[in-house]
Amino acid sequence: MRNSNILIVDHDTDTQAQLRGVLSQEGYTIDTAPDGRAALGLVTRQIPDLVMSDLNMPELDGLSLLGELRSLGHDMPIILMTACGSLKTAVDGIRAGAFDYISKPFSLDDVRLVVRRALQHTQLSREPRQPENPLHHSIRAENLVGSSPAVVSVYKSIARVAQTESTVLLEGESGTGKELIARAIHANSARSTAPFVTIDGGALTETLLESELFGHERGAFTGAVGAKKGLLEKAHLGTCFLDEVADLSPALQGKLLRVIQEREFRRVGSTATMTVDVRIIAASKKNLSSLVQAGRFREDLYYRLNVVTIQIPPLRERMEDIPVLTQYFINKYGGVKSTPVTTISPEAIDALTRYAWPGNVRELEHAVEQAVALAPHSLIYPEDLPHAVQTRPKPSSAQSRGWVTLAELERAHILQVLKHHQQDLGRSAEILGIHRKTLLRKLRQFGFADGPRTMYVHPDILSTLVPMDTTSMT
């Protein structure tokens, strides 16, 4: 972003001089114009990378200049400046498409920051998107996103088990996407055109859950004014996803076992046996094997459910997927705003990859949804993220004694080498003794975005690095 050309438009020569001085020190090339009309003349000769314009000027004011530039097809970011700040002028400026709006007198640090972000915004918005991974094209329709080894293993399990009629047990923490995986299995199976029904074993009382699952006859209990089909009947020839199966009562566990073994059940209040052809996919955030050993879950049902078990990795074990997951959720929520949110800054990605994510992918989705709602521009910054994500986690006991983990040491060393060699990937990989593709993969795991030939690590991140003190490691 250095060597970028910035056009400063202001009738106040002192402001021009002040901005020229501070931005020239940052390595930018500066042009100036006293008003909007003169600025348009300069733009016809050289298109700047960024325009900083005063709002109130003779001849052609800042808003009018913005409109003229947009009508001519110029999409460079425009920062509006004013000494008469008000809510109305700020709203008018942002609605007209200004990148930012700052009030005079302004802090020079704020000027440096907003200029850097405006130029960064242009760079990121013009980078080509990575092509979709064909490995999981059909499964992506079910909102499963990621390409880490742990997730690719899940994709393979889905593809294989979908071709069978086996009962499946999904084990993983809350928020890891167990229902999405169940839907992916169904969608890729021979039952895909038949119903997929889902029920949460921990959300209802035993009586209501039994009625929902098996149905009931009229008068079976107070309020049963008519017969009702259960979800098993509705899922005939299809798939029934039973979430939180560990929360089923012993009585319901026995009835579910009968469904799996004999494909038979009875409605609540009925003596007639009904048959059903349905595939059961069960899920649990609790370890069923441990519950069996503790006598809290039927052993025979466990072995019936545990024909094929898929372990769903928590987000902390697939951190390299955070950038693509984040972009997926930005695409999902960002288009509904009047100013669509399209991407995220490296600083914000860095914050996301440093957070522990106890709520897994669901928590990440909510964090991105909040950031999209709060972001004033098309680019998400760290301050748009939830406070818990912005605040780095407390150091571990090992860190508090001056120790670092191997992962932290590797990350710091790689970024130090990149910094020293001006982000030259080839030279850095040679110094590190690894292949260039390996270096790219590791940088993706750290959460940095790459284009077709380069990996971009924001200078702000590199500037925070200091030589690592390893004396405590000896």
N, C-alpha and C positions, 0 to 999 in steps of 0.2 A: 504493500500500500504506500510505501515511501515513493517519492518521485511522482506522486499523484498531483494533478493540476487542480488548484482550488481558485475559484473566482469569487472575490469579495466585492459585494455591491453595497455601497453606503456613501451618502453625501457628506458624512462626518469624516474629515481627513485624519483626525486623531484615532478614531476607531479603526480606520484602514491601516494606519501605521502600527497600532497595537496588535491587530490580528496578523498582519504581515510578519511582524517580529517573532511572535510566538510560534506561528506555524512554519515559518522558514527554518527555525531551529529544529523542528521535527522532521525536516527533510522534504517538505512539500514545495512545489513550484506555485508561486502566487501571482495572480493577475487581479487588478482592481478596476472598478467602474463607479462613477459618482451617482448613477441612477439606473433604472431599469432599461431605459431606451439605449443608453450606451452599452449596457450589459448584453443586450440582444445583438448589437453590432459585433461585440467581441466573440460571442458564441458562433456567429456565422463563419468566423475565421478559424476558431479552435474550440472544440467542444470540451468543456471542463469535466473533471470527474466528480466535482462537488461545487455547489453554489451556496454561498452564505450571503443572504440578502437582508438588508434593513426592511422593516415593514412599511414605514412612512417615509416616502421620498417624492420629490417633484418629478414631473414628467410621467413616470410609470412606477407605481408603488410595488411593494414586494408581492402581494397577492396577485396583482395583474401580471407581474413578471412570471410568476409561477404558472399562471394560466397560459401565457404566451408560449413558454417553453414546452409545456405539455402538448399544446395544440400543434407545435412543430415536430412532435414525436420524440422529444428528448426525455429520457427517463432517469437522468442523474438525480441523486438525492439533493434536496433543497432544505437548508436550515434557515428559518426566519428569525430575525433579531428585532427587538423593539425596546425602547425606553418607556413605553406607555403600555405595559402589559395589563391585560384584562382577560377574564374568562371568555368573553366574546371573541377577541382577537385570536386567542389560543385555539378555540373551537373552529373558527373560520379557517385558520391556517392548517390545522390538522385535517379538516374535512376536504380542503382543497388539494391535499396530497403532500403537504410538507413533511419531511422526515422528522424534523423536530422544531421546537419553538423555544427560544431562550430570551431571557430578559436582560437588559442592560441596567446597571453595570454587571458584567458577568465575571465569574471566576475563570482564570486562565486554565486551571486544571479541568474545569467543566468543559471549556472549549476544546481542549485536547481530547477529552473522552468522547464528546459527541461527534467530533470530526472523525476520530478513529472508528467509531461505530458506524457512522454513515458510510464510510469507504468500505468497511468490512461487510456491511449489508449488501452493497453493490457486488462485491466479489463473491459472496456466498450465493446470492440470488442468481448469479449467472453461471455457477458451476453446474455441469451436467449431472443429472441424477444417475445413481448406479442402476444398471439394468436389473430387472427382477430375476431372482434366482430360479431357474427352471426346475430345480430339484424338488421344490415343494409348491409348484404352481397350483395344483388342484387343491392343496390343503390351505393355501393362503386365502382362498375364498371363505374359509372358516375362521379368518382373523388370526391365524397362527403366524407369527412373524419371528424371524431370527435365523441365523445360520451358524451359530456356535456348535462345537462338537456335541455338547449335551443335548441341544435341541434337534440336531440332525439325527441323533440316535432315536429320539422320540418320533420323528417323521418316519424313519424306517420301520419302527414298531407299528405305527399306525397303518402304513401301507401293507405290512405283512398280515396283521391281525384282521384287517378289513376284508381280506379274501376268505376268511374262515367264519364259522358260526360260533366260535368259542366265546364263553363268558369272559369278560375283561374286568380286572380290578385296577383302578387308577389311584395311585398313592402320591400325595404331595400336599404341601402347605396351602393354606387359604390364599387365594389370589393368584395361583400359578396357572390357571386356565384349564382345570379338569373338565368342565362342561364343554369348552371349545374342542378339546381333544375327543371327547365322546361324540360330539357332532361330526367331527372330521372322520372318525371311524365309520359312523353311520353313512355319511355322504359318499364315502368311497367303497361301500359294501353293496352286495346284491340287494339289500333291503332299502336302498336309498330313496326309492319312490314311495315307500310306505311311511307311516307316521314315525316321528321321533318325539317321545314324551319324556318329561323330566319331573322328578319329585325330590324334595329335600327331606331326608329322613330326620333331620333335627329341627325342622321348622314348625311341626304340628304336634298336637297331643296324640297319644297312641290311638284313641278312638277315631279321630279325624284322619289320621294317617292311614289307618286300616281301610276306612271308607274311601279315601282318595285312591288308594292302590288297588283295592279289590272291588270297589263299588258296593252298593247296598240295595236292599229291597224296601218297598214301602212299609213304613212302620217299624223298621229295624231298630230305631231309637227315636227319641224326642226330636222332632223337626224333620224327620225323614218322610215328607209328604208324598214322595213318589220314588219309583225305582231309579237308580242312577248307575251308569256304567263307570267302572273304575279305569284308571290309567292303563292297567294291563290289557283290558279289552280294547281300549282305544289304540293301543300300540300293536295290535294283532298284525302279524307279518312284518312288523317294524322293530324298533329298538326302544327299550325303556332305560333311561338313565336314572339311577338311584344314587343321589348324592348323600354324603354323610351316613353311609350304611352302618357305621359303628354305633350310631345313636338309636338304632332299632331296638325295641323291647325284645326280651327272649321269646315272647309269643309270636311276634311278627317275624322274628328270625326263623322260627320253625315253619311258618306259612310260606315265607320266601323260599326256603329250602325245597319245599314241596313243588313250588312253581318251577324251579330250576330242574329238579329231578324228574318230575312226572308231567310237567306242563299243565298242571291242574290247579284250580283254586275254587273257592266258594265266595259268593258275595256275602257281605254282612247281613245276617237275618235270613239266610237261605240255606237249605239242605242240598240243593242241586249242585252237582259238580260241573264246572265249566272247563273247557280246554282252550289253550291259547298258544299260538306260535309267536314267541317274542324273544328277542335277544336281550340279555341283561348286561348292562355296563354299570358297575358299581364304583363308587369313589369314596375315599376317606382321607381326612387330614391326620387321623390317628393311625398308629401302627397296629394293624389288626392282629399280627402275630403276637405282639405283647399282650393285647387284650385277651387273646385265646389262653395264653399262659396264666393270666390273672383270673381266668374263669368268667370273664365279662362278655365273651363272644363265643358263639357255638363253633366248635372245632370243625364239625362236618360241613357247616355252611361256609366257613373260611376256605376249606379246600375246594368247595364247589365254585366259589368266587375267584379263587386264586389259580385258575387255569392259565391265564396270561396276565401277568402284572406289569404295568408300565409305571416306572418311577418318574414323576414330573419334577425336573430340577427347579429349585428356587432361583429367583433372579440373581442373587448374590453369587451363584455358581455359573452364571452366563452373562456376566457384566458386559462382554463384548457385543451383546445384542442390544444394549441400551440405545445406541445411536439410531439403529434402524427401527426399533420399537418406538422411540420418541418421534421420529419422522412419520411413522405410520399414524400415530395418534394426532400429530399436527395436521396431517392430511384429513383425518377423520373429523376434527373439530374446527380447524382453522378456516374452512371455506364459508362458514355461516356468518362471519363478521363482515361489516361493510368494507373494512380494510382487511382482507384475508391474511391470516398468519401462515407463512409458507415454510419457515425454517427456524433454526436455533443457533445461537452463537457458540463458539468453542468454549467460552467461559462457562456458559450454562451447561453444556454437555459435560464439562469437567466436574461441575458440582453434582450432576446426576450420577456420574460414575464413582464419585467418592461417598455416596450415601449408601447405607446398609440395606434399605428396602425391606423392612419387616413385613410389609403388606404385599410384596412381590409385584407382579405385572399390573394387578388391579390398582395398587397404590401409585405406580408410575403413570397409569392412564389418568387417574384423578389429578395427579400433579401437573401433567401436561394440559389437561382440560382447564385447570385453574390458570396456568400460565397463558394459555391462548386467550382466555377471557380478560386477563389483566394487561396483556402486551399492547402497547399503544401503536406499535408498528407491525410490519410483517415478520420481524425477527424477534425471537424470545431471548431475553437477557436474564442473568441470575436473579435479579431483583423481582422478576415476574414469577419465580418459583415459590412454592410453599416455604415458610420460614424454616421448617425442620430440614429441608433439603439444602437451603442456603447455608445453614450452620453445620460446619464439619463435625463429625462424631468425635467424642472424647477419645484421647489416645488410649491404647490398650496398656495393660500393666507392663508389657515388654517395652513399649514405646516410652512410657514414663521413666524407665530406667536408662533411656538412651539407646535402646536397641531398635532395630528396624527389621521388618519381615523381608524375606527374600524377594517377594513380589514388589515391595516398595523400593528395595535396593535396585532391582532390575529396571523399574520404571524410571527412577531418578538417573541412573547411569545412562540409559538410552537417550533420555532427553538432554542430558549434559553433552553427550557426543553430538547430537543433532544441533544443539545451540552453538557448539564450538566450530562446527563445519557448515554453518549457515543453512541448515536443513537440506544439505546435499545427501540424498538417500543412498546413492551408490557408494560414496566415500564413507558415510557413517556405517553402512552395513559391512564394508571392508574392515573398518577399524574394529567393529564389534565381533568380527569373525563369523558372521551369519549371512545367509543369502538375502538379497534385497526383498524378495517376497516374504521371507520370515519377518524382516523388519516391518514391512507394511502390515502384516497380520498382527504383530504385537502392538503397533500404533493404533490399529482399529480396536483392539482389546482395551486400550487406554481411553478410547472414546473420541479419537480425532478423525476428522473427515478427510477423505481423499478424492482427488479428481482422477482423470484417466492416466496421468503419468506422475503425479506428485502427491505427497502427503503434507497437509497444511497443519502446523502446530502454531497456534496464535502466539505472537511475540510476548503478550502479557504473561502467558504461562511460562515461557522460557525465561523471562526476565526475573521471575521469582526464584529461580534455581540458584543455589550456591553450592560450591564444592562440598560433597558429602563427607561428614566427619565419621570415619570408620574406626576411630581409636577405641570406642567402646566395644568393638566387635572382636578385638584381639585378646 
